[in-house]
Amino acid sequence: SRGVIPVPIPNTAVKTSCADGTAFWRESRSSPGLFLSPFVLAEHRHLPYCIAMEIALEKPTIRRKDMSAVLQTMADEQIGVGEHTKTFSELLKETLGIQGYSIAVRDYVYALRLALLALQLPPDGVVGISALSPLVYTHVLTSLGLQFHIFDIDSENGNVALEKVTNFNGRLDALILYEPYGNCLTTAGWRDLPFPIIEDISESIGSCYEEIRSGSIGEVVICSFEDSAVVSTAGGAAVLTASSEIESRLISLSALELPYVALGDLNAALGIVQVGEMEKNIAKRGAIFNRYRLSLMKSKHALFGINEIDYRTNGHAFVVTLDGKAQQAQKFCLKNGVNVAFAFENRVIKGSLERYDQYPQAIVAVNRSLRFPLYPFLSKEQISQVEKVLAHLP
């Protein structure tokens, strides 16, 4: 095929795999699985349909410095709640520019519950949430006896549409702003609302739009630190506030439970290094994000969220909202060695995906948005491979 003569390899069998039959593969008889022959990579590098390597969707950004910090904590026999926990909490406040209080805990759900309790909402209080919010939001709200109202998103930035909130005639006692995949808030108008805001920056930490930084809007800020996040403690979360009144409530609410729920030194040691390296990692993520964006412009599909020059993403992920059904594009990506996933699974409108009258923008995002690999450890070849897939998305 194309003048390429397969080179015999001991204990292997040469096969064709791609749709046009041009990609040769070798299958090891001693080790199951298909591996693309090096000579094929050279001959067919220009073809969008041939798999050069399989790229994982997510990968934690763990370097030797991170490992050393954790190992040192173990060597010092300081794996419980201690000085590293305090240092991590203080470093978070400094990084986010929050002059107030910070508490680091082991569990994101606990952090969300604590933040809501600290607002002292009435028993029948109503909390506004984004249609793209994780399903766990409604679980926590319901467990606290609170009601919720779901708002559609603004297609320009992926967040709750401010106009929807300001024009809402019903009751609202608070708002949780989930900022998906690096898309921070884009207007200071949120500060003018007459009720408190919990800003969830789990996926947007480090992002900014003009002078608005992630975490600068909410009276309470929460952030999770899962394994593949921009900042990871291998699980855990933080609650922060600049309000002295809310600070007092947080301290009171967590006093008895803190010895059992506070983030341990082992995890905090990792978090300290991660926060210290955050800007460097964001720069790398942002560079990859911009390359992907240029490649996507060659296709008929759209970038999910903010696509403006004044926006600096943290590069948490690269999400594409497809022009048509996502299944075909998903198969194309997997066929070409790029693992992707639906970006908005298990969201609060999971059971209402037929209600285009209420959530037209969010439903499109749920049904047609795919998430692509984006992390600092992607090699140049892998980045190039994803770029080709993005440019040729069907």
JOMOBEL-V507922 format. One record per run of one state. SS is the DSSP state (~ for helix, > for strand, _ for the rest). FROM is the first residue (numbers start at 0). LEN is the number of residues. If there is no record, write none. Layout:
SS&FROM&LEN + SS&FROM&LEN
This chain:
_&0&11 + >&11&5 + _&16&7 + >&23&5 + _&28&5 + >&33&3 + _&36&1 + ~&37&7 + _&44&10 + >&54&1 + _&55&8 + ~&63&12 + _&75&7 + ~&82&14 + _&96&4 + >&100&5 + _&105&2 + ~&107&11 + _&118&7 + >&125&5 + _&130&3 + >&133&1 + _&134&1 + ~&135&8 + _&143&3 + >&146&5 + _&151&1 + >&152&1 + _&153&6 + >&159&1 + _&160&1 + ~&161&5 + _&166&7 + >&173&5 + _&178&1 + ~&179&3 + _&182&5 + ~&187&5 + _&192&3 + >&195&5 + _&200&7 + >&207&2 + _&209&2 + >&211&2 + _&213&6 + >&219&5 + _&224&12 + >&236&5 + _&241&2 + ~&243&11 + _&254&3 + ~&257&4 + >&261&1 + _&262&2 + ~&264&12 + _&276&1 + ~&277&19 + _&296&5 + >&301&2 + _&303&7 + >&310&2 + _&312&5 + >&317&4 + _&321&4 + ~&325&10 + _&335&2 + >&337&1 + _&338&2 + >&340&2 + _&342&4 + >&346&1 + _&347&8 + ~&355&13 + >&368&4 + _&372&7 + ~&379&12 + _&391&3
